[in-house]
Amino acid sequence: MVEYLLATDEQRELAELAGQICEKELAPQIKALEAANNGLGAYPWDAHHKLADAGLYAMNVPKAYGGRDLGNVTRAMVMEEISKTDCGFAFSFRGLGDKFDTILNSHISEEEKKAWAERILRGDAGGAFALTEPEAGSDASALQSTAVKDGNEWVINGTKCMINNAGTASYFGVFAWTDKSVSAGKGVTCFLVESDRDGVRIPEPDDMMGLKLMNCGGIILEDVRVPEDHIVGELGRGFSTAMGKLDVARPFNAAFTCGAAQRAIDEAVKYANERKQFGKYIIEHQGIAFKLAELQMKVDAARAMLYYAMEAGDKGIPLGRLASATKAEAIELCVAVAFDAIQILGGYGVRKEYPLEKILRDLRAYTVMGGTGEIQRKIVAKTMMIKH
Ligand SMILES: Cc1cc2nc3c(=O)[nH]c(=O)nc-3n(C[C@H](O)[C@H](O)[C@H](O)COP(=O)(O)OP(=O)(O)OC[C@H]3O[C@@H](n4cnc5c(N)ncnc54)[C@H](O)[C@@H]3O)c2cc1C
């Protein structure tokens, strides 16, 4: 069931189709996928291709390049439904597919851009956003990667970490210093780097507590040469591109958490209507009924923030404070829901045959990725400060 009240018929159909494909193709495989690669997990390429065949991948590719050019609201709804099966997969699937702007804003030929679009829309290619480094997390301006001009090429060196789709993407948007004599706002450039270029090395994916279907990890760049036309946007303006991208990307994260938290509630409601203690269904004990009501109210509030932000994004309104407020508040509400939903199932809540412990493991990282809750509070608080 699609929870977004204002959905159009088309949005509802797309979201429901995505949910059905995941329920049929992905859900039965999840345990095996989580256990694959000695517990590091595996990205489900089968489900990825089934969704791509149904036209649900890379839905923001412009029509001029053969895509559907669908907005944030529609894509968020589709991701919510996919997240009801696995919010880590949804995050990676969306991350891979929605990075066509890296290609589009590079200076490669139109022919090359069209060829990339074709591969992407077939589900055979995708991108990643490579900003974070071991010494540059919240403070992204502390990055150390460099790009040095050599004739008509740039030579890139650096180490990226915690990059979603490091091992599954076919190209990266890599941020590196091109001029260290100025600030990051003027001296960092974004480069289109294909994953099969000489000098690109991908270590084993990160071993995380959850998100096992997400391929997240490092990218090592050793004397990687890219032609000049691989600059994305303008030379030296990469940092503002990165920050600008986060404006809608940050609140978009709530789509994954709303879907997963809603699934946790649905499971808890089902259980509470089946489990009897003290001679009645546990939902008939007011303590449980009120707890369930509170969980639903939290996700409804998170969803309202999410779609308010997505709608504003679709209208081209800069989100500013709302981006960070949604990233922090909506996501924390959903993580709290996942934590509390376990309580409804008592001892069964923490057992692996029920999906609730996995939902909590998967959701926990969302308060960090895309910018931590503390940094979002810092951004919101800054809008309230008067210079004295
Ligand atoms: C699953 C996952 C996927 C990710 N995907 C990507 C990706 O695709 N691309 C990418 O570039 N990055 C990605 N990241 C990285 C993510 O953006 C960073 O983890 C995040 O920005 C925080 O950086 P850090 O982990 O180095 O923590 P740190 O910055 O070291 O922060 C540690 C703690 O200190 C707090 N802190 C730091 N500075 C302040 C301050 N000024 N005031 C108050 N508190 C502060 C933080 O909030 C946090 O609690 C991903 C991370 C995860 C976990």
The ligand as a Gaussian input file, in Angstrom:
#p B3LYP/6-31G(d) Opt

LIG

0 1
 C       26.577000       3.654000       4.743000
 C       27.283000       4.909000       4.367000
 C       27.255000       5.348000       3.055000
 C       27.950000       6.504000       2.690000
 N       27.973000       6.887000       1.374000
 C       28.753000       7.930000       0.982000
 C       28.889000       8.262000      -0.407000
 O       28.260000       7.662000      -1.274000
 N       29.729000       9.256000      -0.756000
 C       30.443000       9.972000       0.170000
 O       31.193000      10.852000      -0.227000
 N       30.354000       9.679000       1.507000
 C       29.526000       8.680000       1.937000
 N       29.421000       8.344000       3.264000
 C       30.205000       9.083000       4.242000
 C       29.372000      10.020000       5.135000
 O       28.986000      11.153000       4.409000
 C       30.210000      10.340000       6.366000
 O       30.278000       9.161000       7.155000
 C       29.644000      11.477000       7.191000
 O       29.716000      12.695000       6.501000
 C       30.364000      11.617000       8.545000
 O       31.739000      11.594000       8.406000
 P       32.629000      10.620000       9.346000
 O       32.026000       9.277000       9.286000
 O       34.039000      10.776000       8.962000
 O       32.382000      11.162000      10.809000
 P       33.123000      12.426000      11.513000
 O       33.010000      13.629000      10.628000
 O       34.474000      12.024000      11.952000
 O       32.199000      12.648000      12.766000
 C       32.310000      11.862000      13.972000
 C       31.304000      12.417000      14.977000
 O       31.640000      13.783000      15.284000
 C       30.537000      14.628000      15.016000
 N       31.007000      15.947000      14.552000
 C       31.923000      16.205000      13.589000
 N       32.062000      17.527000      13.429000
 C       31.209000      18.123000      14.318000
 C       30.855000      19.479000      14.637000
 N       31.414000      20.502000      13.997000
 N       29.922000      19.694000      15.605000
 C       29.337000      18.665000      16.250000
 N       29.607000      17.353000      15.980000
 C       30.527000      17.085000      15.028000
 C       29.730000      13.889000      13.947000
 O       28.377000      14.349000      13.903000
 C       29.878000      12.462000      14.432000
 O       28.947000      12.202000      15.444000
 C       28.684000       7.230000       3.670000
 C       28.676000       6.796000       4.994000
 C       27.990000       5.652000       5.352000
 C       28.004000       5.196000       6.798000

